[in-house]
Amino acid sequence: MTGTLVLAGTPIGDIADAPPRLAEELAGADVVAAEDTRRLRRLTQALGVTPKGRVVSYFEGNESARTPELVQELVGGARVLLVTDAGMPSVSDPGYRLVAAAVEQDIRVTAVPGPSAVLTALALSGLPVDRFCFEGFLPRKAGERLSRLREVEAERRTLVYFEAPHRLDDTLAAMAEVFGADRRAAVCRELTKTYEEVRRGPLAQLARWAAEGVRGEITVVVEGAPETGPEELDAAELVRRVRVREEAGERRKEAIAAVAVEAGLPKRVVFDAVVAAKRGGE
């Protein structure tokens, strides 16, 4: 019989949030694959657990190379426990490649549910929670970041992002530029830890606050786009919006499609406006 892959959620701050099953799995697994073996050691000491199985590292740098090795362990009948530094493996953390490879081999995959920065921040934000989407980390380069944000500027669902503290002010400023200065948002810092803080307000206001310097683990929750009817835009405005998107790195075809969605118009109308502008030498 093949083994079982167990994805184990770990505390995002307060060690008391560790689910009881986590200690059981750590003690009984044949192999424990950890994003950081030093942090795993601190976790097991805090829980009073000594893993009986082999402990190996499994992080972004060796994920591709180590996945086949762990799959072989699973094929041989081992119970492999995957833990990351905080939260759920595979969600902006190592794990997806191993899960996909295990599924390909018809190996059972299960989970020990645990704390989640995404859901915790969403619940604390005070923003609508009935529909949301998780966007992970934005690109580091300014142009790519703007382009990614423009892809979801008309998204009606609440948006959730992770961000590094030293890039938070730039990210919030870019969000204010794309989504609008008054779009509501919440910055959740150091969730469940001693210095937990949730800042709520318009994006422009939060960007000014973040410019003073912010520390810790950051999750940003942004209100979805308001419901509006189709915009009444003239040809010149349609062309301008397409050019803005092109300058941000989008291909013309994608820019035309996005502007058509924004304006509630057929793509052909926007395409014709761009062609007419080009012929007119504008």
C-alpha positions as CSV (number, residue, x, y, z in Angstrom):
1,M,0.0,0.0,0.0
2,T,1.1,3.6,-0.7
3,G,1.5,6.0,2.2
4,T,-0.2,9.3,3.0
5,L,0.8,12.9,2.5
6,V,-0.4,15.1,5.4
7,L,-0.4,18.9,5.0
8,A,-0.2,20.4,8.5
9,G,-1.2,23.9,9.3
10,T,1.1,25.6,11.9
11,P,0.5,28.6,14.1
12,I,0.8,32.0,12.4
13,G,1.8,33.6,15.7
14,D,0.5,32.3,19.0
15,I,1.7,28.7,19.6
16,A,-1.5,28.0,21.6
17,D,-3.3,28.0,18.3
18,A,-1.6,24.8,17.2
19,P,-4.3,22.1,16.6
20,P,-4.0,19.1,18.9
21,R,-3.6,16.7,15.9
22,L,-0.4,18.6,14.9
23,A,1.5,17.2,17.9
24,E,0.2,13.7,17.1
25,E,1.3,13.9,13.5
26,L,4.7,15.3,14.3
27,A,5.3,12.5,16.8
28,G,4.1,9.7,14.5
29,A,5.2,10.7,10.9
30,D,7.8,8.6,9.1
31,V,9.1,11.7,7.4
32,V,8.7,15.3,8.4
33,A,9.4,17.8,5.6
34,A,9.9,21.3,6.9
35,E,10.3,24.6,5.3
36,D,12.8,25.6,8.0
37,T,14.2,22.8,10.2
38,R,15.3,25.3,12.9
39,R,11.8,26.7,13.2
40,L,10.4,23.2,13.3
41,R,12.7,22.4,16.2
42,R,11.4,25.4,18.1
43,L,7.8,24.3,17.3
44,T,8.3,20.8,18.5
45,Q,10.0,22.0,21.7
46,A,7.1,24.3,22.4
47,L,4.6,21.4,21.9
48,G,6.7,19.0,23.9
49,V,7.0,16.6,20.9
50,T,10.0,14.6,19.6
51,P,9.6,13.5,16.0
52,K,10.3,9.7,15.6
53,G,10.8,10.0,11.8
54,R,13.4,11.5,9.6
55,V,13.4,15.3,9.3
56,V,14.3,16.9,6.0
57,S,14.2,20.4,4.6
58,Y,11.6,21.3,2.0
59,F,11.8,24.9,0.8
60,E,11.6,27.0,-2.3
61,G,15.3,26.4,-3.1
62,N,15.1,22.5,-3.1
63,E,11.4,21.9,-3.7
64,S,11.8,20.7,-7.2
65,A,14.7,18.4,-6.4
66,R,13.3,16.9,-3.2
67,T,9.7,16.3,-4.4
68,P,10.6,13.0,-6.3
69,E,12.4,11.8,-3.2
70,L,9.4,12.4,-1.0
71,V,7.1,10.8,-3.6
72,Q,9.3,7.6,-3.5
73,E,8.8,7.6,0.3
74,L,5.1,7.8,-0.2
75,V,5.0,5.1,-2.8
76,G,6.9,2.9,-0.4
77,G,4.2,3.3,2.3
78,A,5.5,6.2,4.4
79,R,3.4,8.8,6.2
80,V,5.0,12.1,5.1
81,L,4.1,15.3,7.1
82,L,4.6,18.6,5.4
83,V,4.9,21.8,7.6
84,T,5.8,25.3,6.6
85,D,6.9,28.2,8.7
86,A,3.4,29.5,9.4
87,G,-0.1,28.8,8.1
88,M,-1.1,26.2,5.5
89,P,1.4,24.5,3.2
90,S,0.9,25.1,-0.5
91,V,-0.8,28.5,0.1
92,S,2.0,31.0,-0.8
93,D,4.3,28.4,0.7
94,P,6.0,25.2,-0.5
95,G,3.7,22.3,-1.1
96,Y,1.9,22.6,-4.4
97,R,4.5,20.5,-6.3
98,L,4.4,17.7,-3.8
99,V,0.6,17.6,-3.7
100,A,0.4,17.5,-7.5
101,A,3.0,14.8,-7.7
102,A,1.2,12.7,-5.0
103,V,-2.1,13.1,-6.7
104,E,-0.5,12.0,-10.0
105,Q,0.6,8.7,-8.3
106,D,-2.9,8.2,-6.7
107,I,-1.4,8.7,-3.2
108,R,-3.8,9.8,-0.5
109,V,-3.4,13.5,0.5
110,T,-5.1,14.8,3.7
111,A,-4.6,17.8,6.0
112,V,-4.5,18.9,9.6
113,P,-6.4,22.2,9.4
114,G,-4.7,25.1,11.1
115,P,-4.5,28.9,11.4
116,S,-4.7,30.9,8.2
117,A,-3.5,34.5,7.8
118,V,-5.8,34.9,4.7
119,L,-9.0,34.0,6.5
120,T,-8.0,35.6,9.8
121,A,-7.3,39.0,8.1
122,L,-10.5,38.7,6.0
123,A,-12.6,38.2,9.1
124,L,-11.0,41.1,11.0
125,S,-11.0,43.5,8.1
126,G,-14.6,44.6,8.4
127,L,-15.0,44.3,4.6
128,P,-17.5,41.9,2.8
129,V,-16.5,38.3,3.3
130,D,-19.2,36.5,1.3
131,R,-17.0,36.5,-1.8
132,F,-13.3,37.0,-1.9
133,C,-10.2,36.0,-3.9
134,F,-6.6,35.5,-2.7
135,E,-4.0,37.2,-4.9
136,G,-0.8,36.2,-2.9
137,F,2.2,38.4,-3.3
138,L,2.3,41.1,-6.0
139,P,5.4,41.5,-8.3
140,R,8.3,43.5,-6.9
141,K,8.8,45.6,-10.0
142,A,6.6,48.7,-10.1
143,G,5.4,48.2,-13.7
144,E,4.6,44.6,-13.2
145,R,2.8,45.4,-10.0
146,L,0.6,48.0,-11.7
147,S,-0.2,45.6,-14.5
148,R,-1.3,42.9,-12.1
149,L,-3.5,45.3,-10.1
150,R,-5.1,46.5,-13.3
151,E,-6.1,43.0,-14.1
152,V,-8.4,43.1,-11.0
153,E,-9.4,46.7,-10.9
154,A,-13.0,45.8,-11.8
155,E,-13.1,42.7,-9.5
156,R,-16.2,42.8,-7.4
157,R,-15.0,40.3,-4.8
158,T,-12.9,41.4,-1.7
159,L,-9.2,41.0,-2.5
160,V,-6.6,39.6,-0.1
161,Y,-2.8,40.0,-0.6
162,F,0.4,39.2,1.3
163,E,3.1,41.8,1.3
164,A,6.6,42.4,2.7
165,P,6.7,45.3,5.2
166,H,9.4,47.3,3.2
167,R,7.2,47.3,0.1
168,L,3.9,48.0,1.8
169,D,3.9,51.8,1.2
170,D,4.6,51.4,-2.5
171,T,2.0,48.7,-2.8
172,L,-0.7,50.7,-1.1
173,A,0.2,53.7,-3.2
174,A,-0.1,51.6,-6.4
175,M,-3.5,50.2,-5.2
176,A,-4.7,53.8,-4.5
177,E,-3.7,54.8,-8.1
178,V,-5.4,51.8,-9.7
179,F,-8.4,51.1,-7.4
180,G,-9.0,54.7,-6.3
181,A,-7.8,56.7,-3.3
182,D,-11.0,56.2,-1.4
183,R,-11.3,52.4,-1.9
184,R,-11.6,50.9,1.6
185,A,-8.9,48.5,2.8
186,A,-7.4,47.0,5.9
187,V,-3.7,46.3,6.7
188,C,-3.4,43.4,9.2
189,R,0.0,43.2,10.9
190,E,1.5,40.5,13.1
191,L,-1.8,38.5,13.4
192,T,-2.2,36.6,16.7
193,K,1.1,37.9,17.9
194,T,1.9,40.3,20.8
195,Y,1.9,43.4,18.6
196,E,-1.1,42.5,16.4
197,E,-2.5,45.6,14.7
198,V,-5.3,46.1,12.1
199,R,-5.4,49.5,10.3
200,R,-8.6,50.2,8.4
201,G,-9.3,53.2,6.1
202,P,-9.1,54.5,2.5
203,L,-6.1,53.3,0.5
204,A,-4.5,56.7,0.2
205,Q,-4.7,57.2,3.9
206,L,-3.1,53.8,4.6
207,A,-0.4,54.5,2.1
208,R,0.6,57.7,4.0
209,W,0.6,55.7,7.2
210,A,2.8,53.0,5.8
211,A,5.3,55.5,4.4
212,E,6.4,56.1,8.0
213,G,7.6,52.5,8.2
214,V,5.9,49.2,9.1
215,R,7.3,46.0,10.6
216,G,6.1,42.4,10.8
217,E,4.1,39.9,8.7
218,I,1.6,41.8,6.6
219,T,-1.8,40.8,5.0
220,V,-3.7,43.4,3.0
221,V,-7.5,43.2,2.5
222,V,-9.1,45.5,-0.2
223,E,-12.7,46.2,-0.8
224,G,-14.0,44.9,-4.2
225,A,-15.0,47.3,-7.0
226,P,-18.4,49.0,-6.6
227,E,-21.3,47.9,-8.7
228,T,-21.7,50.3,-11.6
229,G,-23.5,50.4,-14.9
230,P,-21.6,50.5,-18.2
231,E,-19.5,53.7,-18.5
232,E,-20.3,56.1,-21.3
233,L,-16.9,56.8,-22.8
234,D,-16.0,58.5,-26.0
235,A,-13.5,57.1,-28.5
236,A,-10.7,59.3,-27.2
237,E,-11.1,58.0,-23.7
238,L,-11.2,54.4,-24.8
239,V,-8.0,54.9,-26.8
240,R,-6.3,56.6,-23.8
241,R,-7.2,53.7,-21.5
242,V,-5.8,51.2,-23.9
243,R,-2.6,53.2,-24.2
244,V,-2.2,53.4,-20.4
245,R,-2.4,49.6,-20.2
246,E,0.0,49.1,-23.0
247,E,2.5,51.4,-21.3
248,A,2.2,49.2,-18.2
249,G,3.3,46.2,-20.3
250,E,0.0,44.7,-21.5
251,R,-0.3,43.5,-25.1
252,R,-2.7,45.5,-27.2
253,K,-5.2,42.6,-27.5
254,E,-5.4,42.2,-23.8
255,A,-5.6,45.9,-23.1
256,I,-8.5,46.2,-25.6
257,A,-10.4,43.3,-24.0
258,A,-9.9,44.8,-20.5
259,V,-11.1,48.3,-21.5
260,A,-14.1,46.7,-23.2
261,V,-15.0,44.9,-19.9
262,E,-14.6,48.2,-17.9
263,A,-16.8,50.2,-20.3
264,G,-19.4,47.4,-20.8
265,L,-18.8,47.5,-24.6
266,P,-18.1,44.9,-27.2
267,K,-14.4,44.5,-27.9
268,R,-15.0,45.4,-31.5
269,V,-16.0,49.0,-30.5
270,V,-12.8,49.5,-28.6
271,F,-10.7,47.9,-31.3
272,D,-12.3,50.2,-34.0
273,A,-11.6,53.3,-31.8
274,V,-7.9,52.3,-31.5
275,V,-7.6,51.6,-35.3
276,A,-9.3,54.9,-36.1
277,A,-6.9,56.8,-33.8
278,K,-3.9,55.1,-35.4
279,R,-5.1,56.0,-38.9
280,G,-5.7,59.6,-37.8
281,G,-2.2,59.9,-36.5
282,E,-3.2,60.6,-33.0
